[in-house]
Amino acid sequence: MTEMGGPVVQELLRLLDLEALEVNIYRGTNRDIGSGRVFGGQVFAQALVAAQRTVEAGRDAHSVHGYFLRAGDLKVPIIFFVDRPRDGGSFTSRRVTAIQHGEAIFHLSASFHVSEPGLEHQTTMPDVPPPESLASELELIRARADRIPAEVREVLTQDRPIDFRPVNPVDPFHSDPRAPTRHLWFRAMSRLPDERIIHQAVLAYASDYGLLPTALHPHGVAYRDPRLQIASLDHSLWLHRPFRADDWLLYTMESPAAAGARGFTRGAVYTRAGELVASVAQEGLIRLRDASR
């Protein structure tokens, strides 16, 4: 994987450039984004890269499903074991287990497909303001840095490899009830190498960002409310068409339901030209604890 762009993008590329330890075994490092544990999008993207490493050229991921089993430890590397259930004429399937401290923290199943023509249709991209008219989320966070608790201020205001630009920004520390929808433009901060798996992995990484908190919107609960216990339980990604993750992509998110201390969310990713390139679905824990205890 070729290093390109600024240091923070190079750091993301190094996260995705797994070290081969043995046949079907890889090791990855971690990046702290302020959650106190390994970011789910990171391990999801790394597991996808591990799976792709074992697939013959000319087959690209189209369907990826992951289950988060345990919180990841930021202080130690993650080991990825790849199982090869099937190599068919058109499709290849892989299973990946991510391990820390001798225990599985994440499982991934992925399917890869040769490129072939077929019937096409898609939903229409929502009409939202262009990214150039919006402030980056990092700018908004830095503007209110004095309101961020000191113990997480440095991490939350650090440079980012991906530029997120929310259409309707949400304060992670204070929230009012709103509709369970969100629109977010994103792209890598600088040009990426051309390999398709890199762009798929960067989108996979970004697809876990801000999705589950959409289920909190109707309830006026902020993402960093001290009463809240929130964690992704599973995450699914379908990749429909080629795209570049260093061009602007619109991520539209919605939460159709929340019940039983779980929130369900789904999303769609469009190019600036309006092509639907990916679909996402996720369920996660959204448990409110009694702060008086």
Summary of the structure (lengths in Angstrom):
residues: 293
radius of gyration: 18.6
end to end distance: 49.6
largest distance: 59.3
contacts: 914
relative contact order: 0.16
helix: 22%
strand: 37%
